[in-house]
Amino acid sequence: MDEHPRLDLLRMMWRIRLFEERVLELHRAGEVVGSVHLCIGQEAIAVGACSELRLPGDAVFATYRGHGWALACGVDVEVLFAELLGRETGINGGRGGSAYFSAPQYGFYGENSIVGAHLPIAVGAAMATAWTGNGRVCLAVCGDGAMNQGSVAEALNFAAIRNAPVVFVVENNVYSELTPIAAMVREPRLVERARPYGIPAQRVDGNDAAAVAVSVRSAVGRCRDGGGPVLIEAMTQRLVGHYIGDAQLYRPAGEVDAARDGDPLVVAAAQAQARGVSSRDLSELEQAVRREVDDACARALDAPRADASNVREHVYA
Amino acid sequence: MPELTYAQAVNAALRRALEERPEVVVYGEDVGKPGGVHGVTRGLHRSFGDRVFDTPISESSILGSAIGMSMVGLRPVVEIMWADFVFVAFDQLINQASNVRYVSRGELTAPITVRMQQGAAPGACAQHSQSIEAFLAHIPGLRVALPSNPQDAYDITLAAIAADDPTVVIENRTLYHSMRSEVSFAEQWPVSRAARVVRSGTDITAVTWGATVNAVLSAAAMLDERAGIDVEVIDLRWLNPLDDEAVALSLSNTGALAVVHEANQTGGFGAEIVARMTERGIPLSPPPLRIATPDMRIPAAPSLLSAVVPSADLIARRLEAAVTSR
């Protein structure tokens, strides 16, 4: 554990939390439309992991629950709001939307809404390091449900056999979309999936950003030293539905309330206070991030809608 | 000019790409040390070491990893051993490779080359015989080519590798070792994606691609000899981009159109050619004709197979009937 409080991690977690809460409001107001998957409750994983990467040299491949990962890579709040709002100033000019943010200039190689499809892609980007010699480490994040996809099984073996410098982070929020992962696997410790492929693996508390950072630091170090792939299972909980509008009738009464005790922001704030940060300083930190998010959202809303005159551009080179 | 088989021509193109572009890597199942189940990549691993390598039997990871490599600057050329196997990993072409450029507004690209081979041949079976080009040509964002001879196999392979779009090259194993001709190695990498008139004629335009080009040429020779019917044969070579101008130009001379493919008829790419020419308002007489495998599965027994896949004889009969009905 670091001797100093990781306020940088807490600040980024607040940025993600407030971003996601604002997205929820914008969706309810009809400003953001379509399927949106929020990461509220899971912020610590992205923030802890990305704090240990060399961005943009390293590369992150995320899922459709990836707003937090884009932000944690350093992508600007405003351009992500603008993307969700279908604005010309969006990071992808409105072509991507919630589930396809990408910003390679920040090392963020994109979200993906086909479960597990991006793991082989991340493995390939990692394999490329053998020829480019640039020391790039790739990080592929997926959910617990993705561990039952064939492409993921393939990717784990492919990475192992090619000794690819890739860190697989499994965000285990205990739900495979709307179904408990425990009902979909006989061995609920998904970390055990790595061993048969010859991949070292570790299970960590995914609600503790500092703990995630420590685990990822070790994994990235192993990759950079030529040790090949590593898998990290980060245990967490969604504090919201699978998608905006998910009534979560499948969750037992009280489960979400109980999970709030482990809210990663609460955890990080308690860690900071234990190291002498005052509650007033923490409150000021939150307020500063809130102003930043508010201002960014206002600017995004003011931006013009995506220009349809070039909608057919970029299908081909 | 050296005389090469179709397989040797593909091999020569891959060798040249590996020699001249350090960002090219070549891989797939049995592609490295064994040199490919059809021998197309023979000798490349010996010359280029780990830039030519074998993979697990994992089509999703073969295609997916190629996409990832290409996103960070390499130009991978991957092999899907039989076209039928690509369906195991179709997601990587249809949801992934095709979308990389568009959803990132060009910030990311996926210049991969996917080689596969398709088609029916005696002794092949239901899951090793299908002609799948229409599935791929339907997908915006992908490029699709089908070389019909050694020179085109060489040129198209290099053009695909040079292309900045994900490109699928569908080869044909019946041509790999049976077809041999002189191949010129131009100093500049070939880039043309035009169709080619492989036989000039005045009575009807037969549009085709891939190995079927050779069956259509045989049919045209038969018709010329036995009925004095003069068939113009167009080898499209690329289905995307589609050189429909070449077809329209031919129709302005012949006024009659047949499309010929080994893929089954419904939703086949021939229907797209007919639709485009009809939309142009080109007067056609007789009505456009589709010559294709009927909508059915591919049988194993050679006698059953030859009853359904369009042969030169069948193509000649159908073309003759069309021309004489006018």
Interface residues (C-beta under 8 A of the other chain):
Chain A: A59 F61 N92 G93 R95 G96 Y100 S102 A103 P104 Q105 Y109 G110 N112 I114 A117 H118 L119 P120 I121 A122 V123 G124 A125 A126 M127 A128 A130 W131 T132 R136 C138 G150 S151 E154 A155 N157 F158 I161 E313 H314 V315 Y316 A317
Chain B: P22 E23 V25 D50 R51 T55 P56 S58 S60 S61 L63 G64 S65 A66 I67 G68 M69 S70 M71 V72 G73 L74 P76 A89 D91 Q92 N95 Q96 N99 R101 Y102 V103 S104 R105 G106 E107 L108 T109 P111 P140 G141 R143 A163 D164 D165
